[in-house]
Amino acid sequence: MLDALQNPIVIAVVVLILLALIAVTVLLRRRRAAQGDVRPPPELGPPVDYTSMPYEEPKTLGQRLSEASIGVKLLLALVPLALIIAAFVVWQAFFAAPPPIIDVLPAPPPAITDVSATLASAARIVVDAKTNLPDGTVVTAAMKEGGEDFPWPNTQSTQAQVSGGQVRVVIERASSAPQPRRDQEHTVVLTAQANNQPVNSDAAKLTIPPIYVSDFYRDQTAAAPTAVPTKVATSVPAATAVPTAKPTAIPTPALTAKVFNGGNVRDQPVNGKVLDQINANETVTLLEKNAAGTWYKITNIRSVTGWVSATLLTVDDAVKQQVPITGQAPAPSAPTPAAGAPTPAPGAATQLKATVFNGGNVRERPINGKVLDQINAKETVTLLERTADAAWYKITNIRGVTGWVSATLLTIDDAVKQQVPVAK
């Protein structure tokens, strides 16, 4: 009941009743005071015998009400109103459901959540996260190795701004980045400032796709030569003929590639009949390629031979050069040098290569030059020259078109960058 009396409506009704009762009391007192005023005595006339006059008492309720005083009439008018108000108060106190209590929850503290870090190439990490920080807030990424700061990122690529509750930071590898260690866990942490207080995310483990593992850790693929035990020569009797051992033929290793994305195996390039499928992370054997290098004839793990688009495969540059073009016999393998023979020096005309990170235009000249052709993600291009600030590279793509592309479209090894000559 006490809760009902705290209701503003109930309080207002009670106040109105009190005001009405006070008003009625004041009116009655004024009326009585007016009737008590001293008036001059009336003029005396002949005596009247009032006892002889018949008295008619009101018979109906209407007559009684009409002859009642104004105060009685007001009280009678307020009785129904008072009953209604009393009934309302009783209902609110004992029968009506209490008003729901609405808890006003405080605003959640600023946070950076759902952080994911993925190696997009050997020199680029893409970090995505969700946050309730306001748009435009600057978020900084830091890389850890074994829980300690790891100076792998280029400091100019570690910041991004919040937009629509999302943030994406694209970290580039620094030219002087140390070599990551396989026995340590690599993580990425995002930080920001909100209300002069630091906001830190949980450490997100770096996801490294299998095709980039070797490039990220910069593994040395060349195995150390195995020492061949020296046989102790034994004397052979002059009369015994020693047979000459025939040289054992060294089989040519098959050219293989990793499936980057699943797709169809066709009986001929482009719109050929579908023979089978290849799936991501499978290994296929490369048999031939078309002249443009955009389609490869392969044999998959189910021994089905056919053509697949080059965009579905991850082919090493050295392997690409060994795959024969359709209709041409493969180049004969170079003879294995004899033991002790000097290793030939590498040729002076070694081509500098780079992988396309994101597709874009090949232009006649840097910045706003005429568009000559396109480069597509995962393609390999030959580097010819670069601008003095290394923002643009002159390349030749797999279709033989030469022109300039932005450095942001390419993934170039640091050692290769230093060898590309500056355009005059």
C-alpha positions, 0 to 999 in steps of 0.5 A: 500500500505504501508503494501505491501512495507513492504513485503521483496519480494517487497523490494528486487525487488525494490533494484534490479531495482535500481541496474540495473539502476545504472549499466546501467548509469555507463556503458553508462558514461564509453562508452562515456568517451572511445569515447572521448579519444584523438586519433592521427589525421588520415592520410589525403587522397584525399578529399571525397564528403560525400554529394554525397554519397547516405544515406540509412535510416534504414527501419525496427525495427530490423535494427534500433535495430541492429544499436542502441547503447549498452545503448539503447539495455540495456534500452530496455531489462530492460523495460519489467522487469520494467513493470513486477515488477511494475505490481507485486507491484500494485497487491500486494498493491491493490489486493492481500490478506494481509498475515494472522496474526498469534498470538503466544499464551503464554504457559498456566500457570501450573495447576491441574484440574479435581480433584476427590476424592472417598472413596475406603474403610473405610480407603482409599481415591483415588484422581485422577486429570489432570495437565500440570505439567512436569512428575516427579513433586511431588503432595501433597494431603491435606484433609479439614473438613469444609474448615479447615485442617483435620488430617485424612490422614497418612502423608506417603501416601499423595504424588505422582508424575505426569505421562503423565499429570495424577496424582493419590494419594492414601490416607491412614487413620492415626492410630490416625485420628479423627472421621469425622463429618457428619455435615461438608463437607469433601474435598481434595486439591492438591498442587505442586511447579512449577518454585518456585511458588505454584500450588493449585487445587480447593477443590474436594468434597469427594465422599462416596459410601453408603456401606462405610458411616457408617465405614467412620463416625464410627457410633455407630449402637447400639441404647441406650435402651429405658426405659420401663415405670413401671406400677403401680400395682393395687390391684386385688380382690381375687375372680377375676382370672387374666389370664396369658398372653402368651409370644409373639414370637419374629420373627427372622430378615431376613438376608440381603445384599447390591448389590455391582455390578449388575449381574445374578440370576441363578437357580444354582451356576456357569453356571445355567440358568439365572432367573432374574437380581440384580442391584447395591444398591438393597437389597436382602434377603440371604437364603443359601450359598455354602460351600465355601461361593462363591455363595449365594441363595437370593430373590431379590426385585422382589421376584425371588429366585436364586443363585448369585455370592458373588462378587456381594454382600456386606455382613457384616461379622456377617451376613455371619456367620449366613447364613446357608450352603446349606443342613444344617438347620440354627442354632437356635436363642439364647433365648432372656435373661430375663429382668435383666439377666446378659449379657454374656461376649464375648468369648475369641476366637473372630476371627479378620477379615479384608476385601480384598482391592485388590486381590493378592497372598497367600504365604507360607511365607512373601515376596517371599514365594510359592504361595498357593492361591489367595484372591479377592477384597471384600472377608473377611479373618481371621487374625492370625498373623503379622510380627513385622513391620506389613507389612505381615499378616498370614490369612485364606481365605474363601476357608480355605487356610492359608498363608501370604499376604501383608498388602497393600492388606487388609483394617484393622481397627486400633483397629483390628491391635492392637489385631493381635499377632506378629509371633514368 
